[in-house]
Amino acid sequence: MFQPVSCCKLVMLKLLNPGKNAENGFRYFSRTAISYKSKSKQSKIRDINRDVNVNVSTPEDFIYDLKQKLQGIPEKLTSTLKVMATDSQQGNVNQLEHVMVSKPKQEEHLLKDIAAISRVSGKVLNIKPYSPQDVKYIMKAITSSNLRMQPVLKDSVTIQVRLQETTLETLKALAKQIKEQEDRTKVAIRLVRTSFQKKLARRKLSKVWSEDECRKVEKDMQDTIQAQNGQLTTIIERYLKQLKEQSRNKPF
């Protein structure tokens, strides 16, 4: 344990014996401080080793875990884009969901946040506000939007709208939303990469793997992330191509 020599004690040593005692006191202080620093560093490394050894894995297991973490990301993206792009009217639906609804003395809300939107038939949607008082505000917001939809009050709590034919504007809006999904997916991949980079850094410091093993894991991580980003690009391009095919008779 670090037991520093107080300034008063050093002064007394100097006064009693200006030669040997003071010199020994300073030497004792220096040795103790160096010993404390050394023990502190060793203690830190022991803590890291203990944390890493809780779940020690081989380099192969490490990369396998990384691939497992990344596996669900493209599947989730594909599922989302399938819903967005396979329906020729989905562009209108997405735009309707993002209509901003203004209420007195409150911030604006997205329509999808204050009402449930369900499909009655191919081109007819029902909108049921979570709060009946919001009916008039929702109808006003839809009417004043640029969606060219005329809301009809079916009963006291249900609004019905008929979707318009898909236009160039709706296709462009859908393409923009697909790009937004791409950005969100890239963020998810970066978060996984950062997490595993930190795990690898701790293993390097604890020396549970050799330098060659750490270098191989780094390369395998980089290759895995690049492959994942390549798969992401392929998925996005496929769905954007579908939109262009839908707009074959329109200037895209």
C-alpha positions in Angstrom: 0.0 0.0 0.0 1.2 3.5 -0.8 2.5 5.3 2.3 3.9 8.6 1.1 6.3 10.5 3.4 4.8 13.7 4.6 6.5 17.0 4.0 6.8 17.6 7.7 8.6 14.3 8.2 11.1 15.1 5.5 11.8 18.4 7.1 12.4 16.8 10.4 14.7 14.3 8.8 16.6 17.1 7.2 16.9 19.1 10.5 18.0 16.0 12.5 20.5 14.8 10.0 20.9 16.9 6.9 22.7 14.1 5.1 21.8 10.5 5.4 18.3 10.5 6.8 16.9 13.0 4.4 18.5 11.2 1.5 17.0 7.9 2.6 13.7 9.6 3.1 13.6 10.8 -0.5 14.7 7.4 -1.7 12.0 5.7 0.2 9.4 8.1 -1.2 10.5 7.5 -4.8 10.6 3.7 -4.4 7.1 3.7 -2.8 5.6 5.9 -5.5 7.1 3.8 -8.3 5.9 0.6 -6.6 2.4 2.1 -6.2 2.2 3.0 -9.9 3.4 -0.5 -10.9 0.8 -2.2 -8.7 -1.9 0.1 -10.0 -1.2 -0.8 -13.6 -1.0 -4.5 -12.7 -4.3 -4.2 -10.8 -5.9 -2.6 -13.9 -4.7 -5.4 -16.2 -6.0 -8.0 -13.7 -9.4 -6.4 -13.7 -9.4 -6.4 -17.5 -8.3 -10.1 -17.6 -11.1 -10.9 -15.1 -13.7 -9.2 -17.3 -12.5 -10.8 -20.5 -12.2 -14.2 -19.0 -15.8 -14.2 -17.9 -16.7 -15.1 -21.5 -13.4 -16.3 -23.1 -13.9 -17.3 -26.7 -11.7 -18.4 -29.6 -11.1 -16.0 -32.5 -13.4 -18.2 -34.6 -16.2 -17.9 -32.0 -15.7 -14.1 -31.9 -16.3 -13.8 -35.6 -19.2 -16.2 -35.5 -20.8 -14.0 -32.8 -20.3 -10.9 -35.0 -22.0 -12.6 -37.9 -24.9 -13.7 -35.7 -25.4 -10.1 -34.5 -25.4 -8.8 -38.1 -27.6 -11.6 -39.5 -30.9 -10.1 -38.6 -30.2 -6.6 -39.9 -30.7 -7.3 -43.7 -33.7 -9.6 -42.9 -35.4 -6.8 -41.1 -34.6 -4.3 -43.9 -36.0 -6.7 -46.5 -39.2 -7.2 -44.6 -39.7 -3.4 -44.2 -39.0 -2.7 -47.9 -41.2 -5.5 -49.1 -44.2 -3.9 -47.4 -43.2 -0.5 -48.7 -42.5 -1.3 -52.3 -44.7 -4.2 -53.3 -47.9 -2.3 -52.9 -48.4 0.2 -55.8 -50.4 2.4 -53.5 -47.9 2.3 -50.6 -46.4 5.6 -51.5 -49.8 7.3 -50.8 -50.2 5.4 -47.5 -46.7 6.4 -46.3 -47.4 10.0 -47.2 -50.7 9.9 -45.3 -49.0 8.5 -42.2 -46.6 11.4 -42.3 -49.2 14.1 -42.5 -48.6 16.7 -39.7 -51.7 17.3 -37.5 -51.9 20.6 -35.6 -53.9 20.8 -32.4 -54.4 24.0 -30.3 -51.7 24.8 -27.8 -49.8 21.6 -28.7 -46.9 20.7 -30.9 -47.6 19.1 -34.3 -48.0 15.3 -34.4 -47.6 12.7 -37.2 -50.9 11.2 -38.1 -49.6 7.7 -37.5 -48.8 8.7 -33.9 -52.3 9.8 -33.0 -54.5 7.5 -35.1 -54.7 3.9 -36.3 -54.7 3.5 -40.1 -56.2 0.3 -41.6 -57.0 -0.8 -45.1 -60.6 -1.6 -45.9 -60.0 -2.4 -49.6 -57.4 -1.8 -52.3 -57.8 1.9 -52.3 -59.9 2.7 -49.2 -58.4 3.4 -45.8 -60.0 3.9 -42.4 -58.5 6.3 -39.9 -59.5 5.9 -36.2 -58.1 8.6 -33.9 -57.0 7.3 -30.5 -58.8 10.3 -29.0 -62.2 11.2 -30.6 -61.5 14.9 -30.1 -58.8 14.7 -32.8 -61.2 13.8 -35.6 -61.7 17.4 -36.7 -58.0 18.2 -36.6 -57.1 15.1 -38.6 -59.7 15.9 -41.3 -58.4 19.5 -41.6 -54.8 18.3 -41.9 -55.6 15.8 -44.7 -57.7 18.3 -46.6 -55.0 21.0 -46.4 -52.2 18.6 -47.4 -51.1 18.1 -51.0 -52.2 14.5 -51.2 -55.4 15.3 -53.1 -57.4 13.1 -50.7 -60.9 14.0 -49.5 -61.6 12.6 -46.0 -65.1 11.5 -45.3 -66.5 11.0 -41.8 -67.9 7.5 -41.8 -69.2 7.7 -38.2 -68.3 9.8 -35.1 -64.9 8.3 -34.7 -63.9 6.9 -38.1 -62.5 8.8 -41.1 -62.4 7.2 -44.5 -60.1 8.2 -47.4 -59.7 6.9 -50.9 -56.2 6.6 -52.2 -55.3 8.3 -55.5 -53.5 6.6 -58.4 -49.7 6.4 -57.9 -48.0 9.4 -59.2 -44.4 10.5 -59.8 -44.5 12.4 -56.5 -45.6 9.4 -54.5 -42.9 7.2 -56.1 -40.3 9.9 -55.3 -41.5 10.0 -51.7 -41.3 6.3 -51.5 -37.7 6.3 -52.9 -36.7 8.8 -50.3 -38.2 6.7 -47.5 -36.2 3.7 -48.9 -33.0 5.7 -48.7 -33.9 6.7 -45.1 -34.2 3.0 -44.3 -30.8 2.4 -45.8 -29.3 5.1 -43.5 -30.9 3.6 -40.4 -29.6 0.2 -41.4 -26.0 1.5 -41.8 -26.2 3.1 -38.4 -27.3 -0.3 -36.9 -24.3 -2.0 -38.6 -21.9 0.7 -37.3 -23.2 0.2 -33.8 -22.5 -3.6 -34.0 -19.0 -2.9 -35.4 -18.1 -0.4 -32.6 -19.3 -2.9 -30.0 -17.0 -5.7 -31.3 -14.1 -3.3 -31.8 -14.2 -2.5 -28.1 -14.4 -6.2 -27.2 -11.3 -6.8 -29.4 -9.4 -3.9 -27.8 -10.0 -5.5 -24.4 -8.7 -8.8 -25.6 -5.6 -7.2 -27.0 -4.9 -5.5 -23.7 -5.5 -8.6 -21.7 -3.3 -10.6 -24.1 -5.7 -13.6 -24.1 -5.0 -13.9 -27.9 -1.7 -13.7 -29.7 -0.8 -10.7 -31.9 -1.3 -12.9 -35.0 -4.7 -13.9 -33.8 -5.8 -10.3 -33.1 -4.6 -9.2 -36.6 -6.6 -12.1 -38.2 -9.7 -11.2 -36.2 -9.4 -7.5 -37.3 -9.2 -8.5 -40.9 -12.1 -11.0 -40.6 -14.1 -8.2 -38.9 -13.4 -5.8 -41.7 -14.3 -8.4 -44.4 -17.5 -9.3 -42.6 -18.6 -5.7 -42.3 -17.8 -5.0 -45.9 -19.8 -8.0 -47.0 -22.7 -6.8 -44.9 -22.6 -3.3 -46.4 -22.5 -4.9 -49.9 -25.6 -7.0 -49.1 -27.3 -3.8 -47.9 -26.5 -2.0 -51.1 -27.8 -4.9 -53.2 -31.1 -4.9 -51.3 -31.6 -1.2 -51.7 -30.8 -1.2 -55.4 -33.3 -4.0 -56.0 -36.2 -2.1 -54.5 -35.2 1.2 -56.1 -35.2 -0.7 -59.4 -38.8 -1.9 -58.7 -39.9 1.7 -58.3 -38.3 2.8 -61.6 -40.1 -0.1 -63.3 -43.4 1.2 -61.8 -42.6 4.6 -63.2 -41.8 3.3 -66.7 -44.3 5.6 -68.3 -43.4 8.6 -66.1 -40.2 10.6 -66.1 -38.4 9.5 -62.9 
